[in-house]
Amino acid sequence: MDQLIRLNIRGISLSQIQSGIYVLLLEEEYGKIKLPIIIESLQAQSIASALGKKDLDRSFTHDLFLSFAKEFHIRLKAVVIYKLVNGIFFSSILLEEGVDIEEGKKIEKKEHKIDSKTSDAIALAVRFQAPIYTTREIFDKAGIYFENGFPIDKENQTSDTGIEKNNLLFFKEKSKQDLENMTEKDLNTLLNHAVVNECYELAARIKKELDRRE
């Protein structure tokens, strides 16, 4: 795990513009960079429940998986967000099967890696108290620098993604040609800024351009 970046859950915010849309903010352990991920309502509720913030008496499918895993001596070791394609994050969960001692005999442990929807993987990680990691490549591509709760350009200058140093003005008037001329890395960065700033019309146009390049 030395080449991966460990993340913590910073918070979950509900969009005031588009119903059923939540933004999960993950942040590096030591720093100001955050990784925003769009998640659905059910997964948002499940993560919030596991964090002890709401619906404490409600049971989710992730709780069933936790009970199942404990019964069969399965431990979730870690979640790794390992790929970002067209604004979609891909994750894997690392599982360990077996116990140290059973009826006086050592049991060989087996490790398994399973692909998972990122929001589901994080909902499980919270329940298992397992670490969440991502790669430096994804962090460089989609991470957003924050200062005093606001997204900023990491070099404190006006950037191509449209965030100004002084007033944090977010440029919504990106033309189709502007988007076509941007690199995939810049498009992903702009997409995350659009989500954080709740500019969903712009986010939809960026997503369309990313899909076109697939």
C-alpha positions as CSV (number, residue, x, y, z in Angstrom):
1,M,0.0,0.0,0.0
2,D,3.1,2.3,0.0
3,Q,2.3,3.6,-3.5
4,L,-1.3,4.4,-2.6
5,I,-2.9,7.4,-0.8
6,R,-5.0,6.8,2.2
7,L,-8.3,8.7,2.3
8,N,-10.7,9.7,5.0
9,I,-14.4,10.6,4.6
10,R,-14.8,14.3,4.9
11,G,-18.5,14.5,4.5
12,I,-21.6,13.9,2.4
13,S,-23.6,16.8,0.9
14,L,-27.0,16.8,-0.7
15,S,-27.5,18.8,-3.8
16,Q,-30.0,21.6,-3.4
17,I,-30.5,21.7,-7.2
18,Q,-30.9,18.1,-8.4
19,S,-33.0,15.7,-6.4
20,G,-31.4,12.4,-5.3
21,I,-27.8,13.6,-6.0
22,Y,-25.2,13.4,-3.3
23,V,-21.5,14.3,-3.3
24,L,-19.2,12.2,-1.1
25,L,-16.0,14.1,-0.3
26,L,-12.9,12.0,0.5
27,E,-9.7,13.7,1.6
28,E,-6.1,12.7,2.0
29,E,-5.0,12.0,5.5
30,Y,-2.5,14.9,5.6
31,G,-3.3,17.7,3.2
32,K,-5.9,19.9,1.6
33,I,-6.8,17.8,-1.4
34,K,-10.3,16.3,-1.6
35,L,-11.8,13.8,-4.0
36,P,-15.5,14.4,-4.8
37,I,-17.5,11.4,-5.9
38,I,-21.2,11.5,-7.0
39,I,-23.2,8.8,-5.3
40,E,-26.9,7.8,-5.2
41,S,-29.3,8.4,-2.4
42,L,-29.4,4.9,-1.0
43,Q,-25.6,4.5,-0.8
44,A,-25.4,8.0,0.8
45,Q,-27.9,7.0,3.4
46,S,-26.1,3.7,4.0
47,I,-22.7,5.5,4.5
48,A,-24.3,8.1,6.8
49,S,-25.9,5.4,8.8
50,A,-22.6,3.5,9.3
51,L,-21.0,6.8,10.3
52,G,-23.7,7.1,13.0
53,K,-25.2,10.2,11.6
54,K,-28.7,9.1,10.6
55,D,-31.2,6.2,10.3
56,L,-29.4,4.2,13.1
57,D,-32.3,1.8,13.4
58,R,-32.5,1.1,9.6
59,S,-30.8,-1.9,8.2
60,F,-29.1,-1.9,4.8
61,T,-27.8,-4.6,2.5
62,H,-24.3,-3.6,3.5
63,D,-25.2,-4.5,7.1
64,L,-26.3,-8.0,5.9
65,F,-22.9,-8.4,4.2
66,L,-21.1,-7.5,7.4
67,S,-23.1,-10.1,9.3
68,F,-22.4,-12.7,6.6
69,A,-18.7,-11.9,6.5
70,K,-18.4,-12.2,10.3
71,E,-20.2,-15.6,10.3
72,F,-17.8,-17.0,7.7
73,H,-14.6,-15.4,9.0
74,I,-14.2,-12.9,6.2
75,R,-12.5,-9.6,6.8
76,L,-12.5,-6.6,4.5
77,K,-8.9,-5.4,4.6
78,A,-9.1,-2.4,2.3
79,V,-10.9,-0.6,-0.4
80,V,-8.9,0.7,-3.4
81,I,-10.2,3.3,-5.9
82,Y,-8.0,2.3,-8.7
83,K,-9.4,3.7,-12.0
84,L,-11.2,6.8,-13.3
85,V,-12.8,6.7,-16.7
86,N,-15.1,9.3,-18.1
87,G,-15.9,10.6,-14.6
88,I,-16.7,7.2,-13.2
89,F,-14.6,5.8,-10.4
90,F,-13.8,2.1,-10.3
91,S,-13.0,0.3,-7.0
92,S,-12.0,-3.0,-5.6
93,I,-12.4,-4.5,-2.2
94,L,-9.7,-6.7,-0.7
95,L,-11.0,-9.5,1.4
96,E,-9.2,-12.0,3.7
97,E,-10.8,-15.4,4.4
98,G,-9.9,-17.5,7.4
99,V,-9.1,-17.2,11.1
100,D,-5.8,-17.5,13.0
101,I,-6.9,-20.3,15.3
102,E,-9.8,-22.7,14.9
103,E,-10.1,-25.8,17.1
104,G,-6.5,-25.6,17.9
105,K,-5.3,-25.6,14.3
106,K,-3.9,-22.8,12.2
107,I,-6.1,-22.0,9.2
108,E,-4.4,-20.7,6.1
109,K,-5.7,-17.3,5.2
110,K,-6.8,-16.6,1.6
111,E,-7.0,-13.2,0.0
112,H,-9.5,-12.2,-2.6
113,K,-10.0,-9.0,-4.7
114,I,-13.5,-8.2,-6.0
115,D,-14.5,-5.3,-8.2
116,S,-17.2,-3.1,-6.6
117,K,-19.2,0.0,-7.2
118,T,-17.3,2.7,-5.4
119,S,-20.1,3.9,-3.2
120,D,-20.9,0.3,-2.1
121,A,-17.2,-0.4,-1.4
122,I,-17.0,2.7,0.8
123,A,-20.2,1.8,2.6
124,L,-18.6,-1.6,3.5
125,A,-15.3,0.0,4.4
126,V,-17.0,2.2,7.0
127,R,-18.7,-0.9,8.6
128,F,-15.5,-3.0,8.6
129,Q,-13.5,0.1,9.8
130,A,-11.2,-0.7,6.8
131,P,-8.9,1.9,5.2
132,I,-9.8,3.5,1.8
133,Y,-7.0,4.2,-0.7
134,T,-6.6,5.6,-4.2
135,T,-3.7,6.0,-6.6
136,R,-1.6,9.1,-7.1
137,E,-2.7,9.1,-10.8
138,I,-6.4,9.5,-9.8
139,F,-5.6,12.0,-7.1
140,D,-3.6,14.1,-9.6
141,K,-6.4,13.8,-12.2
142,A,-9.5,14.4,-10.1
143,G,-8.4,15.8,-6.7
144,I,-9.4,19.3,-5.8
145,Y,-7.5,21.7,-3.5
146,F,-9.6,23.3,-0.8
147,E,-8.8,26.3,1.4
148,N,-11.1,27.4,4.2
149,G,-13.8,25.2,2.8
150,F,-13.6,26.5,-0.8
151,P,-12.1,24.9,-3.9
152,I,-9.1,26.8,-5.2
153,D,-6.5,26.5,-7.9
154,K,-3.4,24.8,-6.3
155,E,-1.1,27.3,-7.9
156,N,-3.2,30.2,-6.6
157,Q,-3.7,31.5,-10.2
158,T,-6.7,31.5,-12.5
159,S,-6.8,28.1,-14.1
160,D,-8.3,26.7,-17.3
161,T,-11.0,25.1,-15.2
162,G,-12.3,28.5,-14.4
163,I,-11.6,29.1,-10.7
164,E,-10.1,32.5,-9.8
165,K,-8.0,33.2,-6.8
166,N,-9.9,36.1,-5.3
167,N,-13.6,35.4,-5.9
168,L,-13.7,31.7,-6.8
169,L,-15.7,32.6,-9.9
170,F,-16.7,29.4,-11.6
171,F,-17.0,29.7,-15.4
172,K,-20.2,28.0,-16.5
173,E,-20.0,29.3,-20.1
174,K,-17.7,26.6,-21.5
175,S,-18.5,26.1,-25.1
176,K,-18.6,22.8,-26.9
177,Q,-15.4,23.7,-28.6
178,D,-13.7,24.7,-25.3
179,L,-14.5,21.2,-23.9
180,E,-13.3,19.5,-27.1
181,N,-10.0,21.2,-26.8
182,M,-9.4,20.2,-23.2
183,T,-7.4,17.2,-22.2
184,E,-9.1,14.3,-20.4
185,K,-7.3,15.2,-17.2
186,D,-8.6,18.8,-17.3
187,L,-12.1,17.6,-18.2
188,N,-12.1,15.3,-15.1
189,T,-10.9,18.2,-12.9
190,L,-13.5,20.5,-14.4
191,L,-16.2,17.9,-13.9
192,N,-15.4,17.6,-10.2
193,H,-15.4,21.4,-9.8
194,A,-18.8,21.5,-11.5
195,V,-20.2,18.9,-9.1
196,V,-18.8,20.6,-6.0
197,N,-20.2,23.9,-7.2
198,E,-23.5,22.3,-8.1
199,C,-23.2,23.3,-11.8
200,Y,-25.0,20.2,-13.0
201,E,-25.8,21.5,-16.5
202,L,-22.0,22.0,-17.1
203,A,-21.3,18.6,-15.5
204,A,-23.7,16.9,-18.0
205,R,-21.9,18.6,-21.0
206,I,-18.5,17.5,-19.7
207,K,-19.7,14.0,-19.1
208,K,-21.1,13.9,-22.7
209,E,-17.7,15.0,-24.0
210,L,-15.9,12.3,-22.0
211,D,-18.3,9.7,-23.2
212,R,-17.7,10.8,-26.8
213,R,-14.0,10.0,-26.4
214,E,-14.6,6.5,-25.0
